């Protein structure tokens, strides 16, 4: 996880395991229908997967799993 996400965890605003579980189970969070479809295809084709979870009106956490599945990162959109 990035520094921004780590600050949310340290401040008690985020349990990263809840979001990671959702991502792992194919709950892509707050994405449009087209991005959801692309994620579903990415699972089958080995492409990058992006989930977005809105914590509140101003805070969103992205989770990105790379194509080769070697790394999954939790980050704030501003840290991309």
TIMI-2910 file (N, C-alpha, C, CB; in pm, 1 decimal, decimal comma, always signed):
<rs>
+----------+----------+----------+----------+----------+----------+----------+----------+----------+----------+----------+----------+------+
!      n_x !      n_y !      n_z !     ca_x !     ca_y !     ca_z !      c_x !      c_y !      c_z !     cb_x !     cb_y !     cb_z ! resn !
+----------+----------+----------+----------+----------+----------+----------+----------+----------+----------+----------+----------+------+
!    +83,6 !   -117,9 !     +0,0 !     +0,0 !     +0,0 !     +0,0 !    +88,0 !   +124,2 !     +0,0 !    -95,1 !     -0,1 !   +121,0 !  Unk !
!    +33,4 !   +229,9 !    -53,3 !   +106,6 !   +355,1 !    -61,1 !    +98,3 !   +430,1 !    +72,3 !    +51,9 !   +442,2 !   -175,8 !  Unk !
!   +174,6 !   +538,0 !    +81,4 !   +174,6 !   +618,3 !   +204,1 !    +37,4 !   +674,9 !   +235,3 !   +274,7 !   +731,4 !   +192,8 !  Unk !
!    -34,7 !   +718,3 !   +133,6 !   -168,1 !   +774,8 !   +156,4 !   -264,8 !   +673,2 !   +213,8 !   -223,9 !   +830,0 !    +27,5 !  Unk !
!   -262,6 !   +553,2 !   +161,5 !   -349,2 !   +447,1 !   +213,0 !   -302,8 !   +405,7 !   +351,9 !   -350,1 !   +325,3 !   +117,6 !  Unk !
!   -172,7 !   +398,0 !   +371,6 !   -120,4 !   +363,4 !   +503,6 !   -166,8 !   +464,3 !   +609,2 !    +33,1 !   +357,2 !   +500,1 !  Unk !
!   -173,9 !   +591,3 !   +573,2 !   -221,6 !   +694,0 !   +666,7 !   -368,5 !   +670,5 !   +702,5 !   -203,4 !   +835,3 !   +606,0 !  Unk !
!   -449,7 !   +628,0 !   +605,7 !   -589,8 !   +596,6 !   +634,2 !   -600,8 !   +477,5 !   +729,5 !   -665,9 !   +567,1 !   +503,7 !  Unk !
!   -517,5 !   +377,0 !   +706,7 !   -517,6 !   +259,0 !   +794,1 !   -474,3 !   +298,2 !   +934,9 !   -424,2 !   +148,6 !   +737,7 !  Unk !
!   -365,4 !   +372,9 !   +944,6 !   -313,0 !   +414,1 !  +1075,4 !   -412,6 !   +501,3 !  +1149,9 !   -180,7 !   +489,0 !  +1058,9 !  Unk !
!   -490,9 !   +578,3 !  +1076,9 !   -591,3 !   +665,9 !  +1138,4 !   -722,5 !   +596,7 !  +1168,5 !   -617,7 !   +782,4 !  +1049,7 !  Unk !
!   -729,8 !   +467,1 !  +1140,1 !   -850,4 !   +390,9 !  +1169,3 !   -963,9 !   +414,3 !  +1071,2 !   -897,2 !   +423,1 !  +1305,9 !  Unk !
!   -933,7 !   +472,2 !   +955,7 !  -1037,8 !   +501,8 !   +857,2 !  -1055,8 !   +390,9 !   +754,3 !  -1005,7 !   +630,6 !   +786,5 !  Unk !
!   -965,4 !   +293,5 !   +754,7 !   -970,0 !   +189,7 !   +651,6 !   -914,8 !    +59,2 !   +704,9 !   -891,8 !   +233,1 !   +527,4 !  Unk !
!   -987,5 !    -48,7 !   +679,5 !   -937,5 !   -183,8 !   +700,8 !   -905,0 !   -237,5 !   +560,9 !  -1043,4 !   -276,2 !   +778,5 !  Unk !
!   -777,4 !   -245,3 !   +524,7 !   -742,9 !   -284,3 !   +387,8 !   -786,9 !   -425,4 !   +352,0 !   -595,0 !   -272,6 !   +367,9 !  Unk !
!   -799,7 !   -512,6 !   +449,5 !   -837,1 !   -650,8 !   +421,9 !   -978,9 !   -661,3 !   +367,5 !   -823,6 !   -734,7 !   +547,4 !  Unk !
!  -1066,0 !   -572,0 !   +410,9 !  -1203,8 !   -572,0 !   +360,6 !  -1204,3 !   -541,2 !   +210,8 !  -1290,8 !   -468,5 !   +437,7 !  Unk !
!  -1129,5 !   -439,1 !   +170,3 !  -1125,2 !   -402,8 !    +29,0 !  -1050,4 !   -507,0 !    -53,9 !  -1059,8 !   -266,3 !    +12,0 !  Unk !
!   -943,3 !   -561,1 !     -0,8 !   -870,0 !   -665,4 !    -73,3 !   -957,7 !   -787,8 !    -97,6 !   -744,0 !   -705,8 !     +4,3 !  Unk !
!  -1037,8 !   -822,9 !     +0,8 !  -1127,9 !   -938,1 !    -14,6 !  -1230,5 !   -910,7 !   -123,8 !  -1199,4 !   -970,2 !   +119,0 !  Unk !
!  -1287,7 !   -790,6 !   -122,8 !  -1384,1 !   -755,2 !   -227,2 !  -1319,8 !   -765,0 !   -365,6 !  -1439,1 !   -612,9 !   -203,9 !  Unk !
!  -1198,7 !   -710,4 !   -377,8 !  -1124,7 !   -713,8 !   -504,3 !  -1100,2 !   -858,9 !   -547,5 !   -989,8 !   -638,0 !   -490,6 !  Unk !
!  -1055,9 !   -940,3 !   -455,3 !  -1027,4 !  -1081,2 !   -483,8 !  -1152,2 !  -1155,9 !   -530,6 !   -969,7 !  -1149,3 !   -359,9 !  Unk !
!  -1267,4 !  -1119,9 !   -475,0 !  -1391,7 !  -1189,2 !   -508,5 !  -1462,0 !  -1132,2 !   -631,5 !  -1485,2 !  -1184,1 !   -391,3 !  Unk !
!  -1401,8 !  -1031,9 !   -695,6 !  -1460,7 !   -976,9 !   -817,2 !  -1563,5 !   -868,9 !   -794,6 !  -1522,2 !  -1084,7 !   -894,4 !  Unk !
!  -1567,4 !   -812,3 !   -675,9 !  -1651,2 !   -695,0 !   -647,2 !  -1564,9 !   -573,9 !   -677,7 !  -1704,6 !   -693,3 !   -496,3 !  Unk !
!  -1585,0 !   -515,2 !   -793,7 !  -1496,6 !   -409,3 !   -841,9 !  -1528,7 !   -273,1 !   -783,3 !  -1503,4 !   -401,7 !   -990,9 !  Unk !
!  -1627,5 !   -265,3 !   -696,3 !  -1656,6 !   -139,8 !   -627,6 !  -1729,7 !    -40,0 !   -714,5 !  -1530,1 !    -78,4 !   -578,0 !  Unk !
!  -1684,3 !    +83,5 !   -709,8 !  -1752,9 !   +196,0 !   -772,5 !  -1697,9 !   +224,1 !   -913,1 !  -1739,8 !   +321,2 !   -684,8 !  Unk !
!  -1721,6 !   +129,3 !  -1001,9 !  -1679,6 !   +144,1 !  -1141,8 !  -1802,8 !   +146,3 !  -1231,4 !  -1583,2 !    +28,9 !  -1184,0 !  Unk !
!  -1788,5 !   +206,9 !  -1347,2 !  -1897,0 !   +204,8 !  -1445,2 !  -1908,7 !    +62,8 !  -1502,4 !  -1872,0 !   +309,9 !  -1559,5 !  Unk !
!  -2019,5 !    +37,7 !  -1568,7 !  -2046,0 !    -96,4 !  -1621,5 !  -1939,7 !   -140,8 !  -1722,3 !  -2183,7 !   -100,4 !  -1687,0 !  Unk !
!  -1892,2 !    -50,2 !  -1805,0 !  -1789,5 !    -85,6 !  -1903,5 !  -1659,7 !   -128,7 !  -1834,7 !  -1762,3 !    +33,4 !  -1997,7 !  Unk !
!  -1617,5 !    -55,9 !  -1730,1 !  -1495,9 !    -93,2 !  -1657,7 !  -1512,5 !   -225,8 !  -1584,2 !  -1457,8 !    +16,4 !  -1558,7 !  Unk !
!  -1632,8 !   -251,5 !  -1535,0 !  -1659,4 !   -381,5 !  -1470,8 !  -1641,9 !   -494,5 !  -1571,9 !  -1802,8 !   -385,1 !  -1410,4 !  Unk !
!  -1696,7 !   -474,0 !  -1690,6 !  -1685,3 !   -573,9 !  -1796,6 !  -1539,4 !   -595,8 !  -1835,9 !  -1767,0 !   -531,2 !  -1919,2 !  Unk !
!  -1463,8 !   -486,6 !  -1846,6 !  -1321,1 !   -498,8 !  -1878,8 !  -1246,6 !   -576,4 !  -1770,3 !  -1258,1 !   -359,6 !  -1896,6 !  Unk !
!  -1281,4 !   -554,0 !  -1643,9 !  -1218,9 !   -629,8 !  -1535,2 !  -1252,2 !   -778,2 !  -1545,3 !  -1263,7 !   -575,1 !  -1399,3 !  Unk !
!  -1379,1 !   -808,3 !  -1574,1 !  -1417,6 !   -948,8 !  -1587,7 !  -1337,4 !  -1015,1 !  -1699,5 !  -1568,9 !   -961,3 !  -1615,4 !  Unk !
!  -1318,2 !   -944,8 !  -1810,2 !  -1236,4 !   -997,6 !  -1920,3 !  -1090,1 !  -1009,2 !  -1877,6 !  -1248,4 !   -907,3 !  -2045,4 !  Unk !
!  -1041,3 !   -911,1 !  -1801,2 !   -901,5 !   -910,6 !  -1757,2 !   -869,4 !  -1031,9 !  -1671,4 !   -870,8 !   -783,0 !  -1679,6 !  Unk !
!   -964,7 !  -1075,3 !  -1592,0 !   -944,0 !  -1194,9 !  -1509,9 !   -915,3 !  -1314,6 !  -1600,7 !  -1068,3 !  -1222,9 !  -1419,6 !  Unk !
!   -990,5 !  -1325,5 !  -1709,1 !   -974,8 !  -1438,8 !  -1800,6 !   -850,6 !  -1425,8 !  -1889,5 !  -1098,7 !  -1452,0 !  -1887,8 !  Unk !
!   -820,1 !  -1302,1 !  -1930,8 !   -713,7 !  -1280,0 !  -2029,0 !   -577,0 !  -1248,0 !  -1967,8 !   -753,3 !  -1168,7 !  -2120,1 !  Unk !
!   -574,3 !  -1224,9 !  -1836,6 !   -448,2 !  -1191,8 !  -1771,8 !   -408,1 !  -1046,5 !  -1787,4 !   -340,5 !  -1278,1 !  -1825,6 !  Unk !
!   -505,9 !   -957,6 !  -1797,3 !   -477,8 !   -814,2 !  -1805,1 !   -484,6 !   -751,3 !  -1666,1 !   -577,2 !   -744,4 !  -1900,7 !  Unk !
!   -446,6 !   -624,9 !  -1658,7 !   -448,2 !   -551,7 !  -1532,0 !   -592,0 !   -532,7 !  -1483,5 !   -378,1 !   -414,7 !  -1547,5 !  Unk !
!   -610,2 !   -540,3 !  -1352,3 !   -741,8 !   -526,1 !  -1289,4 !   -739,2 !   -403,5 !  -1199,1 !   -780,5 !   -654,6 !  -1208,3 !  Unk !
!   -843,4 !   -320,9 !  -1211,1 !   -857,2 !   -201,1 !  -1128,7 !   -991,7 !   -203,7 !  -1057,7 !   -843,2 !    -72,8 !  -1214,3 !  Unk !
!   -989,5 !   -186,9 !   -926,7 !  -1110,4 !   -167,3 !   -848,6 !  -1103,9 !    -29,0 !   -785,8 !  -1126,9 !   -278,1 !   -740,1 !  Unk !
!  -1220,3 !    +29,2 !   -758,9 !  -1228,5 !   +160,4 !   -694,5 !  -1335,4 !   +154,2 !   -586,4 !  -1260,4 !   +273,3 !   -798,5 !  Unk !
!  -1298,4 !   +196,1 !   -466,7 !  -1389,4 !   +190,0 !   -352,7 !  -1398,5 !   +327,4 !   -288,0 !  -1342,6 !    +84,0 !   -249,8 !  Unk !
!  -1516,3 !   +385,2 !   -288,3 !  -1538,0 !   +515,8 !   -227,1 !  -1560,3 !   +495,5 !    -77,3 !  -1659,4 !   +590,0 !   -292,8 !  Unk !
!  -1474,3 !   +555,2 !     +3,6 !  -1486,4 !   +544,7 !   +149,0 !  -1584,7 !   +646,4 !   +202,5 !  -1350,7 !   +563,2 !   +216,0 !  Unk !
!  -1581,7 !   +765,0 !   +144,9 !  -1674,1 !   +871,9 !   +179,9 !  -1682,8 !   +964,6 !    +59,9 !  -1628,3 !   +948,8 !   +309,1 !  Unk !
!  -1746,4 !  +1077,7 !    +74,6 !  -1764,4 !  +1168,1 !    -37,7 !  -1636,3 !  +1217,1 !   -101,0 !  -1842,7 !  +1283,4 !     +5,4 !  Unk !
!  -1527,1 !  +1219,9 !    -26,0 !  -1401,7 !  +1276,3 !    -75,6 !  -1287,8 !  +1177,4 !    -90,1 !  -1358,8 !  +1384,1 !    +13,8 !  Unk !
!  -1304,1 !  +1055,1 !    -42,9 !  -1191,6 !   +960,5 !    -40,9 !  -1226,5 !   +833,7 !   -116,0 !  -1151,8 !   +926,6 !   +103,1 !  Unk !
!  -1143,3 !   +803,8 !   -214,8 !  -1156,0 !   +679,9 !   -291,5 !  -1022,7 !   +607,4 !   -284,3 !  -1197,6 !   +707,7 !   -440,6 !  Unk !
!  -1029,7 !   +475,9 !   -272,5 !   -910,7 !   +391,1 !   -275,2 !   -917,8 !   +304,9 !   -399,7 !   -899,3 !   +303,1 !   -146,0 !  Unk !
!   -810,1 !   +304,3 !   -474,8 !   -797,4 !   +215,4 !   -589,2 !   -716,8 !    +93,4 !   -548,1 !   -731,1 !   +287,6 !   -709,1 !  Unk !
!   -750,4 !    -20,3 !   -607,3 !   -668,0 !   -140,6 !   -596,7 !   -635,9 !   -183,9 !   -738,3 !   -740,5 !   -255,6 !   -515,8 !  Unk !
!   -507,3 !   -198,8 !   -765,8 !   -461,2 !   -240,1 !   -898,7 !   -381,1 !   -368,8 !   -885,3 !   -375,4 !   -128,2 !   -966,2 !  Unk !
!   -422,1 !   -470,4 !   -960,9 !   -345,7 !   -593,7 !   -971,5 !   -283,0 !   -595,8 !  -1110,9 !   -436,2 !   -720,8 !   -946,3 !  Unk !
!   -152,3 !   -612,6 !  -1115,4 !    -79,6 !   -609,4 !  -1241,6 !   -108,2 !   -733,6 !  -1326,1 !    +70,2 !   -597,4 !  -1215,5 !  Unk !
!    -79,2 !   -722,6 !  -1454,5 !   -108,7 !   -828,9 !  -1551,8 !    -54,0 !   -965,0 !  -1510,9 !    -52,7 !   -791,6 !  -1686,5 !  Unk !
!    +68,7 !   -965,5 !  -1463,3 !   +130,7 !  -1094,3 !  -1428,7 !    +91,8 !  -1142,7 !  -1288,8 !   +282,1 !  -1082,9 !  -1438,0 !  Unk !
!     +6,5 !  -1066,3 !  -1222,6 !    -47,5 !  -1099,5 !  -1088,1 !    +60,3 !  -1101,5 !   -980,1 !   -117,1 !  -1235,6 !  -1091,6 !  Unk !
!   +174,3 !  -1040,9 !  -1008,3 !   +284,0 !  -1040,7 !   -911,5 !   +267,0 !   -934,7 !   -804,0 !   +415,2 !  -1019,6 !   -982,3 !  Unk !
!   +190,3 !   -830,0 !   -832,3 !   +176,4 !   -718,5 !   -738,3 !    +32,6 !   -668,6 !   -739,4 !   +274,3 !   -603,4 !   -773,6 !  Unk !
!    -18,9 !   -645,4 !   -620,6 !   -146,7 !   -576,4 !   -602,6 !   -119,5 !   -459,2 !   -511,5 !   -258,4 !   -671,4 !   -543,4 !  Unk !
!   -162,3 !   -339,9 !   -553,3 !   -132,5 !   -217,0 !   -479,6 !   -260,1 !   -145,1 !   -443,1 !    -41,9 !   -124,8 !   -561,4 !  Unk !
!   -267,1 !    -99,0 !   -319,1 !   -373,3 !    -10,4 !   -273,9 !   -317,8 !   +131,6 !   -276,5 !   -425,0 !    -50,0 !   -130,3 !  Unk !
!   -390,4 !   +222,8 !   -341,6 !   -342,7 !   +359,2 !   -354,0 !   -458,0 !   +455,9 !   -365,3 !   -251,2 !   +372,9 !   -473,5 !  Unk !
!   -428,0 !   +581,9 !   -340,8 !   -523,0 !   +688,1 !   -365,2 !   -507,2 !   +733,0 !   -510,0 !   -502,5 !   +806,6 !   -266,1 !  Unk !
!   -615,3 !   +773,6 !   -575,9 !   -602,8 !   +818,5 !   -715,2 !   -495,4 !   +926,9 !   -733,6 !   -737,1 !   +871,2 !   -764,2 !  Unk !
!   -478,2 !  +1013,4 !   -636,2 !   -377,7 !  +1119,2 !   -646,6 !   -235,1 !  +1064,8 !   -643,2 !   -396,5 !  +1219,3 !   -534,6 !  Unk !
!   -217,5 !   +939,1 !   -603,4 !    -84,6 !   +878,2 !   -595,8 !    -50,7 !   +796,0 !   -720,7 !    -75,3 !   +789,8 !   -472,2 !  Unk !
!   -139,3 !   +794,4 !   -817,4 !   -117,5 !   +715,8 !   -939,6 !     -9,0 !   +774,5 !  -1025,5 !   -244,7 !   +705,8 !  -1019,7 !  Unk !
+----------+----------+----------+----------+----------+----------+----------+----------+----------+----------+----------+----------+------+
</rs>
